[in-house]
């Protein structure tokens, strides 16, 4: 199948399979590592090597010579000026902080499945730190390369960027639901996450700021937000902490939007 539809179809399927494969390989390595030698986080090194091999292939550094330029173009790992890169990352981090507050507010107001994170309390601190860092990097690299690079980049060639972002987010929704549950508040939350990351890629034409933003966001959630899901209960009435998190959403969400609007303005450098 050729043409824009065929290209969108194969890059979409590729993105889904890529993220599922990376997630499955990382989970398997981590389980084996924690079962055998928990004091030595070798799984992170193994995953780093796998990610580099995938990144190099997707970016055209090796593999069939005739497709190297095409793969490099699809990846969209384009270097940006320092100012543009910093602005995009700053916008993304502000949104990360706002989204962390939003997740907590959602958990205070509605019953959602939450995220079941492993109990790391019985493992060495060094192993926990390295594991959380690699989990964040692995998720950020695979999803941005597959979805915002290959898939969304292909969609943007024949569709308006906003529509390409929404389609990409919709295709990602089932993967989120498999781990987070098919619950409307959770699905809406991840839709916002994917729209934010898709906007970064569309405005900069590069996935590099999104990888940094995505990895930092995952680290925030892995380390500070999701571990508390199992103990989070519905609030009978808004307490000070509820309003603090609501304010977090409003202040950092507005800051992120303003920075993205600034990023959207034509730049001369």
C-alpha positions in Angstrom: 0.0 0.0 0.0 1.5 3.3 -1.2 0.7 7.0 -0.8 0.1 9.1 2.3 -2.3 6.6 3.8 0.0 3.7 3.4 2.9 5.6 4.9 0.8 6.7 7.8 -0.4 3.1 8.3 3.0 1.5 8.4 4.6 4.2 10.6 1.6 4.0 13.0 1.9 0.2 13.3 5.7 0.5 13.6 5.3 3.0 16.5 2.9 0.7 18.4 5.1 -2.3 17.9 8.3 -0.4 18.8 7.0 0.9 22.1 5.5 -2.4 23.0 8.8 -4.2 22.2 10.9 -1.7 24.2 8.6 -1.8 27.2 8.5 -5.6 27.1 12.3 -6.0 26.8 12.9 -3.5 29.6 10.4 -5.2 31.9 11.9 -8.6 31.3 15.5 -7.3 31.9 14.5 -5.5 35.1 12.6 -8.5 36.6 15.6 -10.8 35.8 18.0 -8.2 37.3 16.0 -7.7 40.5 15.6 -11.5 40.9 19.3 -12.3 40.5 21.6 -9.4 41.4 19.5 -6.5 42.7 22.6 -4.7 44.0 24.0 -4.4 40.5 21.7 -2.6 38.1 23.1 -4.3 35.0 19.7 -4.2 33.3 20.0 -0.4 32.8 23.3 -0.9 30.9 21.8 -3.6 28.8 18.8 -1.4 28.0 21.0 1.5 27.2 22.8 -0.6 24.6 19.6 -1.8 23.1 18.2 1.8 22.9 21.3 3.1 21.2 21.2 0.3 18.6 17.5 1.1 17.9 18.1 4.8 17.8 21.1 4.4 15.5 19.0 2.2 13.1 16.0 4.5 13.1 18.3 7.5 12.5 20.0 5.8 9.6 23.4 5.2 11.1 23.4 1.6 10.1 21.2 -0.8 8.3 20.3 -0.9 4.5 22.1 1.9 2.8 19.3 2.7 0.4 16.9 3.6 3.3 19.2 5.5 5.6 18.2 9.0 4.5 14.5 8.0 4.7 14.9 6.7 8.2 16.9 9.8 9.3 14.1 12.0 8.0 11.4 10.0 9.7 13.1 10.1 13.1 13.2 13.9 13.1 16.1 14.1 15.6 17.0 17.5 14.3 19.4 19.7 16.2 18.0 23.1 17.3 19.4 26.4 18.4 20.1 26.7 22.1 17.3 29.2 22.5 14.7 27.2 20.7 15.7 24.0 22.5 15.7 25.6 25.9 12.3 27.3 25.3 10.7 24.0 24.2 12.1 22.1 27.2 11.1 24.9 29.6 7.5 24.8 28.2 7.4 21.0 28.5 8.7 21.0 32.1 6.1 23.5 33.1 3.5 21.3 31.6 5.0 18.2 33.4 4.6 20.0 36.7 1.1 21.0 35.9 0.2 17.5 34.8 1.6 16.0 38.0 -0.8 18.3 39.9 -3.6 17.4 37.6 -3.1 13.7 38.2 -3.3 14.2 42.0 -6.4 16.4 41.7 -8.1 13.7 39.5 -7.2 11.1 42.2 -8.7 13.3 44.8 -12.0 13.8 43.0 -12.6 10.5 41.2 -11.9 6.8 41.6 -9.3 5.8 39.1 -7.2 2.6 38.9 -3.9 4.6 39.4 -0.5 3.2 38.5 0.8 0.1 40.2 4.5 0.7 40.7 6.9 -1.9 42.1 7.9 -1.8 45.8 11.4 -0.6 45.6 11.8 -0.2 49.4 13.7 -3.5 49.7 16.3 -2.7 47.0 19.5 -0.7 47.3 19.1 3.1 46.7 21.6 3.1 43.9 19.7 0.4 42.0 16.4 2.3 42.5 17.9 5.6 41.2 19.5 3.9 38.1 16.3 1.9 37.4 14.0 4.9 37.6 16.3 6.9 35.4 16.5 4.2 32.7 12.7 3.6 32.9 12.2 7.3 32.2 14.7 7.5 29.4 13.5 4.3 27.8 9.9 5.4 27.7 10.8 8.9 26.5 13.1 7.7 23.7 10.9 5.0 22.3 7.6 6.9 22.4 9.0 10.1 20.9 11.0 8.3 18.2 8.2 6.0 17.2 5.1 8.2 17.6 6.2 11.8 17.4 9.0 11.1 15.0 8.0 8.4 12.6 4.2 8.5 12.9 3.3 12.1 13.6 6.0 13.4 11.2 4.5 11.3 8.5 1.0 12.5 9.3 2.2 16.2 9.2 3.3 15.8 5.6 -0.3 15.5 4.4 -2.4 16.8 7.3 -2.6 20.0 9.4 -0.4 19.7 12.5 -3.3 19.9 15.0 -5.1 17.0 13.3 -1.8 15.0 13.1 -1.3 15.5 16.8 -4.8 14.3 17.6 -4.6 11.2 15.4 -1.2 10.3 17.0 -2.7 10.8 20.5 -5.7 8.7 19.6 -3.5 5.8 18.3 -1.5 5.9 21.5 -4.6 5.8 23.7 -5.1 2.0 23.8 -1.5 1.5 25.0 -2.0 3.9 27.9 -5.3 2.2 28.7 -3.7 -1.2 28.9 -1.7 -0.1 32.0 -3.9 2.7 33.3 -7.4 1.4 32.7 -10.1 2.4 30.3 -11.4 5.2 32.6 -12.5 8.5 31.1 -10.5 10.8 33.5 -7.3 8.8 32.9 -7.8 8.7 29.2 -8.4 12.5 29.1 -5.3 13.0 31.2 -3.1 11.1 28.7 -4.7 12.8 25.8 -3.5 16.1 27.3 0.0 14.6 27.8 0.2 13.4 24.2 -1.1 16.7 22.8 1.6 18.6 24.8 4.4 16.4 23.5 2.9 16.4 20.0 2.8 20.2 20.0 6.5 20.4 21.0 7.4 18.1 18.1 5.2 20.0 15.6 6.5 23.5 16.6 10.2 22.6 16.6 10.1 19.9 13.9 12.3 17.9 16.2 11.8 15.2 18.8 14.8 16.1 20.9 13.1 18.6 23.3 10.2 16.1 23.7 12.6 13.3 24.7 13.9 15.5 27.5 10.5 16.7 28.5 9.0 13.1 28.4 11.8 11.6 30.4 11.7 14.3 33.1 7.9 13.9 33.3 8.2 10.1 33.7 10.8 10.5 36.4 8.6 12.9 38.3 5.7 10.4 38.1 7.8 7.3 38.8 9.5 8.8 41.8 6.9 11.1 43.4 3.4 10.8 42.0 2.5 7.2 41.1 3.9 5.6 44.3 1.2 7.5 46.3 -1.6 6.3 44.1 -2.3 3.2 46.3 -2.8 5.4 49.4 -4.7 8.2 47.7 -8.3 8.5 48.8 -11.2 10.7 47.7 -11.4 14.0 49.5 -14.7 14.7 51.3 -14.1 18.4 51.0 -11.2 20.3 49.4 -8.3 20.7 51.9 -5.3 23.0 51.6 -3.3 20.3 49.7 -6.1 20.0 47.2 -6.0 23.8 46.5 -2.2 23.7 46.4 -2.2 21.1 43.6 -5.1 22.9 41.8 -3.0 26.0 41.9 0.0 24.0 40.6 -2.1 23.0 37.6 -3.2 26.6 36.9 0.1 28.4 37.4 2.4 25.9 35.6 -0.2 25.1 33.0 -0.5 28.7 32.1 3.3 29.1 32.1 3.6 26.1 29.7 1.0 27.4 27.3 2.6 30.9 27.2 6.0 29.4 26.5 4.5 27.2 23.7 2.8 30.3 22.2 6.2 32.1 22.3 7.8 29.0 20.7 5.2 29.2 17.9 6.2 32.7 16.9 8.6 33.0 14.0 12.2 33.1 15.1 15.2 34.5 13.4 17.7 32.3 15.2 
